[in-house]
Amino acid sequence: MSSRPEFPRSEPVTAVASRFVATARPGRTDEFWRRVAEVGTPVVEPDPSGHPDHRAVTFLWRDRPVAGLPVRTVVLHANKFTDYDDLAATSLARLPGTDVWHATFRLRADWRCSYQLGPLTDLPALSGRHHRDELMRHAEPDPFNRTPLRGRHTGRTFSVAGLDAAPARFWVDAPAEPPRELPGTRPVWVHGPADGGPVLVLLDGDVWAREHPIAPTLDALTAAGRLPALTTVMVGPSAAGRTADLTCDPAYPGHLVALLDELGLRPDPARTIVAGQSLGGLAATHAALSRADRFGTVIAQSGSFWWPGDTSGTTWLSHCREASHCPEATRALRVVLQVGTQEWGMPQIVGRVRDALADKGHSVSTVEYYGGHDQAWWQVGLITALLDLTAEW
């Protein structure tokens, strides 16, 4: 099975001092924590160097025993910011004589990132990226953070750090009636009208139907006149599994088209969007190139264009060319590529995909956001792209 190559960190971690933390006094921190509760976390202060485009961002955790044992360290699990090969760089330190664990970093003011805090009663015996999941078993959301990223199905909640210059997050984070689920071997959910209007096909549909329901947000934007009434088809993984489906399976685009036909959906390709994240972004691009007669627009967020990720450094583009697997679209596509600048090597690969698609005559726009491989950004980026793409429909 292919796996993502090990890219180096895209930027260094810059730790700085916090004036806010300096106000905590040994033996008298109740007032400090009251102020933390008032302002919320992370605490954001001006850049100590005076740069208007940066901030000092402080993460905090109040000391308490865990399972009856004293805490030895607190790990910040921040998406693509934490380096599991160098946990010390982003772990919190205890302010001597207090119950304040803290870490402050210099970051751009448009940063958005999901994170958790992991108090550990022993120093980590495991380190490295391959032990990330094991380390995160001990993580929990930040109790002072005001922006949760809730997993409705798994029940797991992350916290979101969204600084003041980050693009606005329009998301209706509320319980929702599940969309209509179709019978069949492949899980599929449908939301919205079935009147021949524009269509949005979302890959990893289980995420958008159950884990982070998108229907309330689409409904609110439609009611406000900001989005047309979309028929949204959310396609989950088949029995073969997500990886098999979304790594340029030659049959997969045909499965998507057959599904739309089964639903009686045959809109103008220019008003049919296929969208996906990570491997889903790769598959969405492949599907549109393969069936441009049905999919005229692509939103690929953090597309895994590094695939197949073998040790020779082969990427999707070179693999397609060498194996003659790169489909030639029958018409020009409109393609939106989004990628996080903190995604460890991904912006460069996405840039090569952008250039290759533009050379083929497709209309390509690229958005680089300051963040990682992160649902907290994908929610924002997906809605922003939909608003832009459908503005004149």
N, C-alpha and C positions, 0 to 999 in steps of 0.2 A: 504494500500500500504506500502511495506517495505521502509525503509529509512536507510541511512548510520548511524551507531552508532556514538555517539559523543566521539571521541578519544581526549586525551590531546595533547597539543603541543609537538612535538617530540624533540625540542631543544629550549633553551632560546634565546631571542633577546639580543644581546650585542651591546649597543650603545657606540661609541667611538668619540673622537674629530678628526676633519679634519684640516690639515695644509692648505689645499687649501681654505677652507671656511674662515680661519683666515686672508686671504689676502684681503677680502672684506672690504672696508672702508666706513664708514657712509658718505652719500652725494656724493660719488665718485665710484659708482659701474659699470659704463659703461665699464670700462676696464675689470673688473671682468667677466662681462657677455660676453665680446668679447672672453676672454680666455675659458669660458665654451663652446661657440660655436665652438671653435677650437678643443678642446679635446673631445667633446661629453659627453653625460651622460649615465649612472651614472659615476661620476668621481672616478677612481680607484687609490688608493695610497697604498704604502707598509703597512703591518700590523704594528700598533704602538708598538706591543710587539716583533716585529722582527721575527715572525715565517714565514718561507719561503712559507708555504702552505696556508697562509691566506692573506686577503687584507682588507683595509678599503674602504668601498663602500659608496659613497655619492650621495644622491638624492637631486635634486634642483628644485625649482619652483620660477619664478620671479613674484613678487607681482603685481597685477593689479585688478581693480574692476571686479566683475562678476555680470552681469545684473545690473550694476550701483551701486552695494553695495560693501563695503569693505569685504575682506576675513578674516575670524576669525580663520580658521584652514585649513591645507592641509593634506589630508589622503593619505598615500601610500597604494595603492591596489596591493600588490605583491602576486602572487599565492602561497598559503599555507605558506607564510611568515607572512603576516598580520593576526593578531588574532582579529576577530571582537568582541570578548569579552573583548579585551584590546586594543582599538584603539590608546590610548595615547602612547603605546610602539613603534609604527611605524609611528606616525604622524610627520610631519615636524614642526619645530619651526622657528619663524622669528628672524633673527639676528637683534638685536636692532639698530634702526637708519638707516636701509637699506631696500632694496626691495628683500632681499634674504631669502627665506624659505629653510630650509636644514634639513637633517637627515643623519647620518653616522653610518654604522653598520660593525661589524667585521664578515667576511664571508670567507668560504673556496674558494680558487682560481679557483675551477672547477664549481662554481655556474652558473646555467642558470635559468632565471625566466622571465615570462611575467608580465608586470605591467602597471598600469595607475596611474595618480595623480588626486586627487579629491579635488579641492579648494571649501570650503564651506563658505557661508556668515553668517552662524549661527553655533553654536556648535551643534554637532549631538544630536538630540532628541532621535534617535533610536540607539541602540547598540545591539550587540549579533550576532551570526552567522546567525540567521534567518532573519536578516535585511540587509544582505550583498548586495542583488540585489538592494534594495532601495537606499543604500548608493552609489552604483556604478553608479547609474543614473547620478550622477554629475561628473563622472570621465572622463578623457581625456588622450590621449597619451602624452608622454613627448616630447615637441617640440625640445629638444636638443639631443634626442636619434637618433642613426643612423641605428638601426635595427628594422624596424616595423614588426609586425605580423598582416597582413591585412586580414580581413574577406571579401572575394570578394562578397558574397551574402548579408550579413547583413550590410556591409559597416563599421563595427566597427573595429577599429585598436588599438592594444596594442603595447607597446614597449617591447623590449627584452633586459634584462641585461645578457650578456654572458661574463664571466670573462676569463682571458687569458689562464687558464688551463682547461677550459671546452672543451669537444670533439668538433671537427670541425663541423660546420653546413654546410652541402651541401644541398642547397635547391634553386631551381630556382623560385624565387618569382616574377613571371611575369604573366600578363594576358594570358589566354590560351583559345583556342577553347574548348568548353565543350565536354566531351567524348560522345559517342553515347548513347542516352537514349533509353531503350527498352520500348515498350508499355506494359501496364499491370497495375494491381492494386498496385503492390509494385514497388517503384522507383528503377531502376537498371541502372547503367551506365557501359559501356564496353570500354576499351581502349587497344590497342595493337593488335597483330596478332591473327588470329583464325586458326592456322595451327597445332594444337595438341601439342604445346610446353608447357613449365611450366606455371602454373596458380597461380595468387595471388587473393584471395578473401578478400576484405576489408569490414568489417562491419562498420556501420555509414557511408555508402558510400556517402551520401549527403555532409558530411564534406570534403571528399577527392575529390569529383567530382566538387563541387561548392564553398564551403567556403574557403578551402585551397587546391587548385587544385594540385594534385600530378603528373599529366601526364607530365608536362614539365620536372620535375626532373627525372622521370623514363626514358623519351626519351633521356635526356642529358647523363645519366649514361650508357644507352644502346649504344648510338652512340660512347661513349668513350671506349667501350669494358669492362666496369666494372660490368655491369649487363647483364644477358641474356634477350632476348626479351620476356617479360612476357605478358600474356593476363591477364589484371587486371579487375576484376569484382567487382564493388562497389555497395553494397546492402544497400539501405535505409530502413527506417522503414515502416512497413505495416500500414494498417488502424487501427490496434489494438494499435499501438503506440510503441515507442522505448522500454519502460520498459517491456511491455508484450513480445515483441520479444526476448529481450536479457537477460531475467532472467530464463534461463534453460527451456524454453518451449520445451517439448518433441518433438513437431512437427517441430521445427525450423531447426534442422540439415537436416531433410528430404526435407524441402523447399529449402535449399541451394543446395543439391544434385540434386533436380529436375531442378533447374535453370541451373546448369552446363550441365545437360543432354539436356535441351532445346537448349542450345547454342552449343551443339555438342562437349563439352569439357570433355574428359575422360583421362587426362594424368596419368602417374604413380603417385600414391599417394605420393611417396617420393618427387615429384616435384610439389606438390600442397600445397600451404601455405594458411592458414586462419588466419587473423590478426584482432585485435580489441583493443580498448582503453576503460578503465573504465568498464562499463557494457559490452561493446563489447569484452573486454579481457576475461571476464567471459564466454560470449556466444561462443567465438572462441574456448576456451578450452573445453567447453561442447560439441560443435559440433564435434571436432576432436576425443574426447573420444567415442562419439556416432557413428561416421562414419569414423573410422580409415581406412576403405577400400577405402575411397576417399580423406581424408585429413591426410597427413602424418606429417605435420609441423605446429606448432602454434607459433604465436607471440602475447603474451598477455601483453599489456602495461598498467600498473596501474590497473590490473584486479580487479574488484569489488568482490573479494572472501569473503568479509564480508557478502554478501547476504546470507539469506534473512533479516538480520539485525534486528531481533526482540529483545524484551527487555530481553530475556533470554541469549543473547550473542551467539545465534546460528549462525554459519557461513556456507558457502557452503559445506565444507567438512563434518561437523557433520550432516547437513541437508541431504546430500546425503546418508550418512551411515544409519541414523535413518529411513529415508523414503524409502530406497532402490532405490533411484533415480540416484545413481552414476553409469554411464555407464562404462562397462568394454571394453576397446579398444581391438580389435581383433589382433592388431599388435603394436609393440613399436613405440611410437611417438618421434619426435624431438620437444622439447618445449623450447621456449625462454621466460622467465619471466623478465619483467622490472618493476622497482618500484622506486619512488623517496624517498630519505631518509627523506624529509620534509613532507611526506604525512600523518602524524599524525596517527600512528598505523598500517599503511598498510605494512611496511616491515616485521613485525612479522607475519602477516597473510600470506603474499606471501611466506615467509620462510616455513611455515607449509605446504602450497600447494606444494612447491618444494620437500620437503621431502616425502610427500605422493605419488607424481607422480614417484619420483625416486624409491621408494619402490616397485612400480608396474612394474618396469623395463623400464620406459621411460628415454630417454636421455634428461636431463633437465639442462639448464644453466640459471643463474640468474645474472642480471645486476642491481646494485643499483646506481642510479645517484643522484647527489646533487641538488635537486630541488623538485618541487611539482607535483600536478595533472594537467599537463600543456601541452598544444599543442606545446609550444615552445620546450619542450623536446621530445614530441612524434614524431615530424617531424624528429629530429635528430636520435632518437632511432630506428624508423621504417626503415629509410634508412640504418643505420649501421647494423641492423639485417639482412636486405635483402642482403647486400653486403657479410656478413659473411656466411649466409646460402647457397648462390648460388655460392660461390667462385669456386667450383669444378664442377658446372653443365656444 
